Amino acid sequence: MQKTVIIRDTEIRVIDILDRIAKGNSYRQILTEFPLLNVGDIMTAAQFAFEILNDLMVEGSDHIRLEGRLTLTNGKYVNLTKIRKEHPRAYVKWEPDEDENLKRLFQQGKNFNQLSEILMRQPGAIISRLKYLGLIKEKQAS
């Protein structure tokens, strides 16, 4: 069952407010249509959308293109909040000391899953970084 996000105890859905904003309605128009709301509620809805988009990443692409509609450029949506619950360092830029730690642990014989757990990154990121560092070849990643 899909959950609906509403403003306070109004039963007015955040998505309905965002839809009105997207259609170019002014705050005054929105408040006229939804008299139970106040300007703060509209800002809360916008903040909610901002936080969702701020956590949204596109895997396989550097950007999302907005051309009247939200479209992906050769990638897929990634929910960082969800991923970072299991892998807190997912999609964080690799630092030189992390590379050194990865090299050391890999040379100690740690497998991809162990490295993933220790470094708090996804196994695919570990494999990609090991390839980037020249420590494994494509065939070894299988």
Secondary structure, 3 states (H helix, E strand, C coil): CCCCCEECCCCEEHHHHHHHHHCCCCHHHHHHHCCCCCHHHHHHHHHHHHHHHHCEEEECCCCEEECCCEEECCCEEEEHHHHHHHCCCCCCCCCHHHHHHHHHHHHCCCCHHHHHHHHCCCHHHHHHHHHHCCCCCHHHHC
